[in-house]
Amino acid sequence: MAGKVTVTEVGPRDGLQLVAQLMPTDVKVRWIQGLFDAGLRDIEVGSFVSPRLVPQMADTAAIVAEALRIDGLRVYGLAANLKGAMAAYEAGVHVMVIPLSVSDRHSRANVNKGTLEHIEAIRDIIEWVRAQPRAVRMDVVAASAFGCSISGAVPVADVVRATRALDGAGADRIVLADTVGYAHPALVRDTVRAVQDAVGARLSKLHLHDTMGLGLANALAGLQEGIREFDGCMGGLGGCPFAPGASGNIVTDDLVFMLESMGYATGVDLPALLKVRQAMRAHLPDGALRGGVAAAGIPATYAPAGA
Amino acid sequence: MAGKVTVTEVGPRDGLQLVAQLMPTDVKVRWIQGLFDAGLRDIEVGSFVSPRLVPQMADTAAIVAEALRIDGLRVYGLAANLKGAMAAYEAGVHVMVIPLSVSDRHSRANVNKGTLEHIEAIRDIIEWVRAQPRAVRMDVVAASAFGCSISGAVPVADVVRATRALDGAGADRIVLADTVGYAHPALVRDTVRAVQDAVGARLSKLHLHDTMGLGLANALAGLQEGIREFDGCMGGLGGCPFAPGASGNIVTDDLVFMLESMGYATGVDLPALLKVRQAMRAHLPDGALRGGVAAAGIPATYAPAGA
């Protein structure tokens, strides 16, 4: 075995948030249970945003309550501001996921604050959470870390500056996200190395998109730099809001196939994961689920590391 | 610039051979001209097989004749036996592509000869070509080098034995092919290293499929071992005959995007390649063309190495 890799499933949050057709709460809960039964121990189950902005996420508190009944599951919830963080804390999440844009222009367009100013707001959120009786892990996602649809290339120095400031602001873990899928393996390597130099193991995870077809190549590049946590989305659910028809998150099924084949134990039972995917098809728009392994079938040569 | 990488476009042969709808000769020729104009200098234009078996390839000699008019294009043609090799020689190809299956059972099922016995037949082909007045480069493709749909896993030792025998049989270049798309980056690394130890730079190229979504990750693994030639298929044309709906060859468009982004000059003008793809859509079945870059558009951050 080459080691262990943690795959966090973000389908119920990141995958679903762009799906217009509302998924009933009980279906979401069955999905999360299925993912857990397939071996996933880290699941981002929803987002504490305004239900007016994202109706699909209106039942997140109820989803978290159900997810917390699953013994052994780490329940992640996204919160974009203090109000959301309070709701996430109240709901009982184990891990709070806070987004930040490393691109200053993207940050201003999104939250009306520049990147460094937004980090100060995140510091306030982290301090508020720290002052509560229950411990919550605080993960900050440095979005647009490999390029931005508004300002184009994002200098590695900007990513280093932002992650250093996040480290200073008290983030437990820092995630680098290729929000629009512009990354390539050399950029992943260079960025990961620079951020590791700045904040060490505080950099824990990559959130990659498959927009240009490079998602798993980029994951490989991260793996080679010592990254041992990746976000994935069952069936690659979730598109790119800026490019209709373009693919979104990397496909958990294919990611697990790659990692296990290479000798990295993920704890995920790939046939079971494909069954969950199959069961969820009826509840998702036609063609929403992508992926190589699901289309071709698991090859007879598959020898998972975890087995 | 990190170096140069040669991308060989195999769309007109490998991509098209599974397409039932016959493409007119003049359309194929326009396609090849378009690919050349977009910067591709190595194109596999057809296959010298029985027109009864593959009607789509019946006009290969005529295609080769037209392709030879394009000054600066290296014209590749596939030949599976001596009869095909004679026809390919007669047609005037610059490079003859000879397939061999590294999987003994697959080889027997395909050509009624075991792998080593088939290599002796290939030796005869190479000797016949060498005895002709015109020099032709002889590339042998070691198919099923990363797994086989019939016998499953293919031991690296078998790949080494076959490629060593091909070296002895006089092949100019040896290509390792992931015919059914079972490869993963660790297997690519291990196999390429072992074959390089056995035959050195005689191993020139990888022919990869994207069946499990790992095509570009596998290409990255090969690149990291010093491989500087890859086959690609415009729009990933060509499926997997064993798995309907599964994807086939790696997408030339996305491969070029990855290589150029990483600093490897391919000579390919990506916007021009996408225009060729767009022009060819009407001549191909609906949905035949896949690819990330084509769906999402070339990002503003794209900075090709060759520019």
Interface residues (C-beta under 8 A of the other chain):
Chain A: A2 G147 S149 G152 A153 V180 G181 Y182 H184 P185 A186 L187 D210 T211 M212 G213 L214 L216 A217 A219 L220 A221 C240 A243 G245 A246 S247 V251 D254 F257 M258 S261 M262 G263 G291 G292 V293 A295 A296 G297 P299 A300 T301 A303
Chain B: A2 G147 S149 G152 A153 V180 G181 Y182 H184 P185 A186 L187 D210 T211 M212 G213 L214 L216 A217 A219 L220 A221 C240 A243 G245 A246 S247 V251 D254 F257 M258 S261 M262 G263 G291 G292 V293 A295 A296 G297 P299 A300 T301 A303
